[in-house]
């Protein structure tokens, strides 16, 4: 979760925060397409031009730091891509364009997922701008195609469980109406499916990571013998040590994956094996074993699972406060993104940095060779072209402390600095997570039926399902019940207006739309549907006048 792109997540939240059909009235295909192309590629062009300006006549000794800074500034251009994407969705009918092109796709949830393509292309464009600048300054091992393929994998693989989840929802949409209504009335079932997918992703993460680069077992050799002896000495169990074949990417790194010993692997990249000596490799592997020793992967899983319950509580108790300001779905998406960013960017990455320090000290403790580990960190910094020191305000967005800070931390601990000794045992933040997790579940369990979906949302969704089946009387009944629970919900009133429009009950449709526009004059879907209603109503009135 720590490596997931917040921009991509924000785009997905904006994409699924509005109804697919609400923003597709009265759009022009050519105009929407032209706007989408412009908003997708212009930020990437600006990023490239800015990179040229930022790295022009840079002294050799400052190139690495300047490139690293530009890499962070690319996030600003990604943010610009996101803003353009949101404008495209809400004001230029991007979803209508997607439906126009992919209308034959029979699965509504994955069809809406096609709407993320402009954002993906725009983000890849900004990455390509960074690649061009990096190659211009000090070269690159990867081709453009290889670089874009790698970045695309890093973007998409973390959201793979979401794609599978949406596919399951599409399958549910093919089931009989009463089965669909059963799932709607029991929204925790969908959450259970998502949590199960998350558990599988953690348990089989080695298989997922091999979709980025293939891996093969580390063959018998003196180094393998030394690593096996380290595992035996520490009592750490895992299935195998794999060589992660990064090939032309030339990345020196290591990782540990899997929840259980039979599905647990330690991965070492081929570049790391080339650059480090045996003792340094042993120290790096001991660091990964430190994550297992202190059960960091399990803590990450618990923390990730807690997100869904904390977010459900946030929606249940906090949403009514800001929903009283406006019913526009844009604000729902904004507050959801802010909550996600606080949870997985600020808090999760702080937790990750704490765990990295803990794993560092474990590596030094079991190898009794701090010089080898510090040397390994320094070499990794050089090989991966990352600066040793990162500014503190930038470090809060990183999952790892800077190399300089990690080396200083190890040296301070060896010197007996008291505040570092807590990292040799279970951290206080870990204890808090282990205590809060069951406590939160116990407190929220009594309200599980309403926590993941409020009654008003359940009635509204059931009404939509009846509408799909053209059972308009039942659909109106469910939507009216939803409106009784939330009389000021503009989305429900709009749904009712759309139903009246479909049934040619012009006066009821006009009354509902007027009610929306009285409270929110800028509610564009209502404005456009009212315009269509007036055109159709006057057309039929003229037709009746010609045929008395």
N, C-alpha and C positions, 0 to 999 in steps of 0.2 A: 504493500500500500504506500510505503514511503516514496517509491520511485514513480508512482502514477502521475500522469500529467494533469495538473489542476486545471489547465486551460481546456483539455479534452473533456474532463469531467464536467466543467462548467458548461461547455457546449452541449453535452448530453442532457444536462439538467434543463437548460433553456429549451432544448428541442422537445423534451417530453413534458414540459410544464404547461403547454397549451394544447388545446384540442386540434386534432389533425385537420378537421374540416372548418373550424371557426374562421381561420384567417385565409381562406381561399376563395372568397367571393370577389368578383369583379377584378380579376387580374389579367395582365397582358403578358403572354408567354415571352415574347421578344424582349420587352422591357425588363422583366424579372430576370431573364437569362443574362442580359447585358450588365445589369447591376450586380448580379452574383459573380460574374467573371471579374468585373472591376474590383469589387470588394475582396475577392479571393487573392488576386495577384498584386495589387498595388502595395499592400504592407510588405510583401516580400521584396519588391523592388526598392522600397524605401530602406529596408534593412540592409540591402546590398550596398546602396549608395552611402548610407551612414557608415557602414563598415569600411568602405574605401577611404572615406574622409578620416575616420578614427585611426586607421593604421597607416596613413600616408606618412612617409619619411620617419618611421619609428626606429629609434636606435636599437641595435641588436639586443642589448642588455634589458630592454623594456618590452620586447616583443611578446614574451610569454605572459607577463602580467596584463598587457594591453589586450591580447587575444582572450584571456580568461575573463577580463572585465566585459569585453564585447559579447562573450558567450552569455553573461548574465543580462546584458542589455537586450539580447535577442528576446528575452521574456517580455520586454516592453512591446516589441513588435508582435509577438504572439498575442498579447493582450489587445493590441490594435486589431488583429485578425478576428479575435473574439467579439469585440465591439461591433465590427462591421458585420459579422455573422448574425449577431442578435438583431441589429437593424434590419438585415435582410429577412430574418424570420418574421419579425413583428410588423414591418412596414412595407416590405416589397414582395411578400407572398412566396417565400422560398418553399414552404410546405406545399403550396398549391402547385408549384413547378415540379416538385418531387412526385406528387400524386398524378400530375399530367403525364410524366414520363414513365412512372412505375405503377400506374394504375392497374395493370394486368397482374401485378404480384398479389396473390390472394391472401397474404398474411399481413395484417395491419401493423403489428408491432415492429417486425423486422423491416417492413416497408418504410415506416417512419425513420428507421435507423439509417436508411440511405441519405436522409437529410444531413447527416454529419459529414458527408463527403466534401463539401466546400470548405469546412473548417479544417479537415485533415489536409487537404491540398494546400490551403493557405499556411498551415503550420509547417508542412514539409518545404514550402517555398522559403520560409524564414530560416529553416535549418540549412537549406541549400545555400542561402546567402552567407551563413556562418562558415559553411564548408569552403566556399570560394575564397573568403577572406583568409581562413586558416591556411589553405593551400598556397595562397599568394605570399603569405608571410614566411612560413617555414615548411611547406610541403605537406602531403597527406599520403598515407599508405593505401587508402581506399579510392576506388573509382567513384564517380558521381552516382552511378547506378547502385553500387554496393553500399554506399553511404546512405542513400535514401531508403534502400531496402532494410538496412539495419535500424534506422530511426523509426520506420513504419512498424517493424516488429516490436520495438520497445514501447511504441505508443499503444498498439492494439492488444498485445498479450495480457497486460493487467486487466483489461476490460472484457476478456474472453468469458469469464463467468456471467457477466451481464448479457452478452450476446446469447449465450446458451439459455439464460433465464427468459429472455424475450422470445426465443424460439419455443420454449415450453408454453409460454402464455399464448402464442399463436396456435399451438396444438390444442390448448384448452378452448380457444375460440371456435374450433371445428366441432366441438362436442355439442350434444343437445342443449337446448336452452336451459333446462332445469339444472343440468350439471354446471353450466356457467354461473347460474345464479347461486348455486351452492358455494362455489369458490368465492363469489363476491360477498356473500353473507359471512364467510369465515376467512377474512383477509390474512389471518396469521398463517394460513396454509401456504400462501405465496411467499411469506417471509421464511417459513421453514424450508421451502425449496431453495431459496437464495442462500440461506445459511448452510445447507447441505452442499451446494456447489462451492461455497467458500471453503468448507472443510476439505473437499476433494482437491481443490486447487492448492491448499497448503500441503496436503499429504502427498500429492503427485507433482509437486513443483519442479522436481528434477526433470520430469518428462516435458513440462511446459518450457523450461529454460532451454532444453535441447532443440526446441523449435527455432531459437535464435541462432545457436551454433551447435553442431553435433558434438558428441562426446564419446570417448572410448576409455576403457579401463587403463589405469596406469600399470604398465607391464612390470614383471619382476625385475628388480634392479637394486643396487645398494641403497638408493634413496627410498624406494618402496619399503625395503626392510626397516630402515630407520623410522619411517612414518608408522609402520605397523607396530613397531616397538613402542612408539610414543602413545599410540592408541591403547595398547595393552597396559602400559604404565599408568595411564590416566583413567582407564575403565570406560572410555567413551566408545559406544557401539554405533556402527553404521554399516551400510551394506557394501560400499566400495568407494575407492578414490578414482575419480574420472578426470581425464584430460579434456578440458573444454577447448575445442579447436576453433580459435578466433581467426586463424589464417591471416588474410590481408588486413584485417582490422587492427592487428598488432596491439591488443589490449592485455596488460598484465594485471591479473586480479585473481581472487579466489572467493568461493562462496560455499555455504552449507545449505542443504535443502532437505525437506521431509520432516514429518512429525514423528514417525515411528522408525525404529532401527531397521526394519526390513525395507523401508522406502526412503531411507536417509542416505544421502551421498555428500561427499566433499568434492567440490570441483576446483580444479586448478587450470588456469589457461595455459596454452602452449607458450605464449610469450613470457609468462612468469617463470616457467621452467628454464627458458633460455637465458634469462637475465639475472637470476638469483642463484647463489650457491646452495649447497645442501642444507647447511645450518640455517640460512635465511628462509628457505622453503619450509623447513621444520617449524620455525617460529611463526610463519604465516598460517600454516595448517593448525598449529596449536591455538592461534587466535580464533580460527573457525571452530575448533573444538570447545573453546571457551563459551561460544554462543550456545552450544549443546549442553555444556556443564551447567550453565545458569538458566537453562530452559527459556532462552529468549524467543525461539520460534513459537513455543506454546503461549508465551505472554503476548506476542504479536497477534496470534489467532484470537485469544480472549479479548484483546483490545479491539480488534476489528469487529468481532461479533457484538461487543458492547455498543459499537457505533449505531447499529440499527435500532437498538432499544433506546439509546439516548436520543437519537434523532426522532423516533416515534414520540417520545415524551416531549421533546422540543415542539413538534408539530401540534401535539395535543394541548399543551399548556401555554405555549408562547405564541403560536400562530394566531389565535383569536385576538391577541393584542394588536399585532400589526395588520391583521385582516380588517380591523375596524377602520383603518385609514383608507384602504382601497382594496378592491377585489380584482385588480388587474393581475394576471398570472405572472407578469414580469417581476413583481415584488416577491411573490412566492419563491421564484427561482433565485433571486438575489439573496434572500435570507437563507435558503438552503445551501447555496454556495459558500456563504460566509461561515455557516456552521461546519460544513465539510472542511473548509480551509483551516479553521481553528483546530479541528479535531485531528486532521491527517497531515497538515503542513506544520503548524506550530507545535502542537502537543506530541504528535507521533514522532516527529523528527528530533525533538528534544529527548524523548525516550530513547530513540535510536542512538543518539550521540552518547548518552549515558551508558548504553549497552556496549558501544564500541570501546569506551574507556575500560569497562569491566573485562571485556574479552582481551584487550591489550595486556592488562595486568595478569590475567590468567596465563597468557602465552609466556610472559616473562617468568612467572612463578614456576611453570612446569618444565620449561627448557633451561631455566637458570642461566640464560644467555641474553641479557638485555641488549648488548651490543649488536647481536645478530638481528634482533627484531627492529631496532632503530635503523640499522643499515638497510634492512629490507624496505622499511617505509620510505627512506630517502631515495632508494633506487626506483621504487614504484612511482614516486613523484616525478622523477626524471623521465622514465620510460613513458608514462601516461601524459606527460606534458601538463602537469598541474602545478601551480605554485605552492610552495611550502607553507606560506602564510596567507590566510584569508581574513578579510576584514570582519570584525565581530558582527556587524549588522547583516552581512551576507551569510555568515555561518549559520544563523538561525533557520535558514531555508535549506540547509544541507543535512543529509542523514549521517554524515561523518564529520568529526572535528578536523581541522586542518592538520597537515602532517607536522607542522611546527608545534602545534599545541599538543598533539599526541606524544611526540618525542619529549617535550618538556614535562608532560604529565608523568611519563615513565621515570624520568630522571628525578622528579620531585618525590615520587613514591619510594624510590630506592634510597633517597636521602631522609626518608622517614617523615614526610609532611603529614600531619595527623588527619587532615580533611580527606585525604585520598584513600585512607585505610578502609572506608566504608565500601569501596568498590571490590574488596576482597571477599565480601559476603553478600547476602541478598540485599538489594538496594531498597530503600524506603518506598520509592515509587512503585517497585514491583509488589511490595506488600500491600500497598494501597489498592492496586489493581486487583489482586487476588481477594482482598476483603470486599471491595466495592462490587465486583462482578456478581457474586451470589446475592448480595444485599439488594442491588438494583433489580435483579430478576424477581426476587421475592416481593418487593414493593410494587412492581409493575404487573405482576401476574394477575391480580384480581381484575384489572381493567384491560386484559389482553384483547377482549372482544371489540373494544372501542378504541384501543390504543393505536393500532395500525391503520384503521380507517374509521372515521367518525360516521355515525348513523346517516348524516346528511349525504356524505360521499357514497355510502352504500346504496341509498335510495336512488341517487342520481345515476350511478353506474347501472343499476338494474333497469332504470328507465331507458337508458341507452340500448341495453340489450333487447328490451321489448321493441324499441324503435327499429333496430336492425331487422327484427323478425316481422316488422310492419304491424305489430300489435299496438296501434296507436293509443287506444283507450287505456291499456295497462301502462303504457309509457307515460302518458299524461298523469295518471294517478300517482305513479312513483315520483315523478318530478314535482308534483304539487305537494306531496308529503315531504320531499326534501326542502321545498321552499318554505313550508311551515316551520321547519327546524331552523332555517337560515333565510329570513325574509329579504335580506339585502344582498344576497349572493347574485351578482350580475350574470355569472356563468350559467346558473340554473335558469334564470329568467330568459337568457338567450336560447338555451336548449328548448324551453317551452315555446318561445317565439318561432324557432325553426320547425318544431312539430306542427304548430298551427299553420305555418306557411306551407308545409308539405300537404296538409289536409285542406288547403285553400280556405281556411277560416281567417279571412283577411283582417277583420276587425280585431279579433283576439291577438293576432300576430302584431298588428300595429300598436295595440294598447301595451303589449309586453315590451316592444322595442322603445316606445315612447317613455315607458317607466325607466328603462335603462338610461336613455339619453338625458332624462331629466336630472338624474343623479350624477351621471358621468358623460358629459357631452362629447368627450373625445374617444368614446368606446367605438373604435373603428368597425369591428364586425357588425355591431348593431346599426351603425350608420349605413354601411354598404348593403346589409340585408333589407333595411327599410327602403333604400333607393330601389332595389330590385323589386320589392313588394309593390311600391308605387307604380313602377313601370308596368308590371304585370297586371295590377289591378286596373289601371287606366286603359290598358290594351284590351282587357276583357270587357270593360265598361263600354268602350267604343264598339267592340264587336257586338255586344248586346243591343246597342243603339242602332246598328245597321240591320239587325235581324229581329224586329219587334215581334 
